[in-house]
Amino acid sequence: MCFRGRRKRRPGGQAPIPLFVLAYPNTVIAYAVWNWLLKEYPVSAVAPLSLLAPVFGLLGSAVIFDERLSTPKLLCLALIVLGLITSLYGKRLANAVATLVRPASTDTLTRSS
C-alpha cells in the first residue's frame, strides 16, 4: 500500500466542538422556522419550499466562502426557482395569461353582426 509507514492523523479533541457549535443552532433555528411556517400556512404551500435548500446552500457558499458559481450551477438554480414558481403560482399565472389572451366573447361578436 502507498500509505505504509505513515502515521494516521487523528483529529484533535477539539474537532467536534465547531461542528456542534455550527450544526446545533442551525438545526434548532431551521426547525423553529419550519414549525412556524406550518402553523401559519397550509402544508401544500410550505412543503415545496424545502426544495430551496440547495439554492441557499450554493448561494451561502458563494457569499461566505467566495465560491465562484459556474454557469451550469446558475442554470440549475434558475430551473429550481422556476419550477417552484410554476408549482406554487402556476394556476394563478395560467389564469392571468388566459384572461389577457382570451379573445372577445362570442356574444359580442354575434350581437354586432
C-alpha positions in Angstrom: 0.0 0.0 0.0 1.1 3.5 -0.6 0.3 4.6 2.9 2.6 2.1 4.6 4.9 3.7 7.1 2.7 6.8 7.5 1.0 7.6 10.8 -2.7 8.2 10.6 -3.6 11.7 11.6 -6.3 11.8 14.2 -8.4 14.9 14.7 -7.7 16.7 18.0 -10.1 16.6 20.8 -11.5 20.0 19.8 -12.7 18.9 16.4 -16.3 18.1 17.4 -16.7 21.5 19.1 -17.0 23.7 16.0 -19.3 21.1 14.4 -21.6 21.2 17.4 -21.5 24.9 17.6 -22.4 25.3 14.0 -24.8 22.4 13.5 -26.9 22.5 16.6 -28.1 26.2 16.5 -28.7 25.9 12.7 -30.8 22.8 13.2 -32.8 24.4 16.0 -33.4 27.6 14.1 -34.4 25.8 10.9 -36.9 23.6 12.7 -38.3 26.6 14.6 -38.8 28.5 11.3 -40.3 25.4 9.7 -42.8 24.8 12.5 -43.8 28.5 12.5 -44.4 28.3 8.7 -46.5 25.1 9.2 -48.6 26.9 11.8 -49.2 29.9 9.6 -49.6 28.3 6.2 -51.0 25.1 4.7 -48.6 22.2 4.2 -49.2 22.3 0.4 -47.7 25.9 0.4 -44.8 25.2 2.7 -43.6 21.8 1.6 -42.3 22.9 -1.9 -40.1 25.5 -0.1 -37.9 22.6 1.2 -36.6 22.3 -2.4 -34.8 25.7 -1.9 -32.2 24.0 0.4 -29.7 23.6 -2.5 -30.3 27.1 -3.7 -29.5 28.6 -0.2 -26.6 26.2 0.1 -24.9 27.3 -3.1 -25.7 31.0 -2.5 -24.4 30.7 1.0 -21.2 29.2 -0.1 -20.8 31.9 -2.7 -21.3 34.6 -0.1 -19.4 33.1 2.8 -16.6 31.2 1.1 -16.4 33.4 -2.0 -17.0 30.3 -4.2 -17.5 31.0 -7.8 -20.7 29.7 -9.3 -20.4 28.3 -12.7 -22.9 28.8 -15.5 -24.4 25.2 -15.2 -24.9 25.8 -11.4 -26.6 29.1 -12.1 -28.8 27.5 -14.7 -29.7 24.7 -12.3 -30.6 27.2 -9.6 -32.8 29.1 -12.1 -34.5 25.8 -13.0 -35.2 25.0 -9.3 -36.7 28.5 -8.7 -38.7 28.4 -12.0 -40.1 25.0 -11.0 -41.1 26.3 -7.6 -42.8 29.4 -9.1 -44.6 27.2 -11.5 -45.6 24.8 -8.7 -46.8 27.4 -6.3 -48.3 30.0 -8.7 -48.9 28.1 -11.9 -52.6 28.1 -11.7 -52.7 31.8 -11.0 -50.3 32.6 -13.7 -52.2 30.5 -16.2 -55.5 32.2 -15.3 -53.9 35.6 -15.6 -52.4 34.8 -19.0 -55.7 33.3 -20.2 -57.6 36.5 -19.3 -55.1 38.6 -21.2 -55.1 36.4 -24.3 -58.8 35.4 -24.2 -60.5 36.5 -27.5 -63.6 38.6 -27.3 -66.7 36.9 -26.1 -68.8 35.2 -28.9 -71.8 37.0 -27.5 -70.4 40.4 -28.5 -69.5 39.1 -32.0 -73.0 37.8 -32.7 -74.7 41.0 -31.5 -72.6 43.3 -33.6 -73.4 41.4 -36.8 
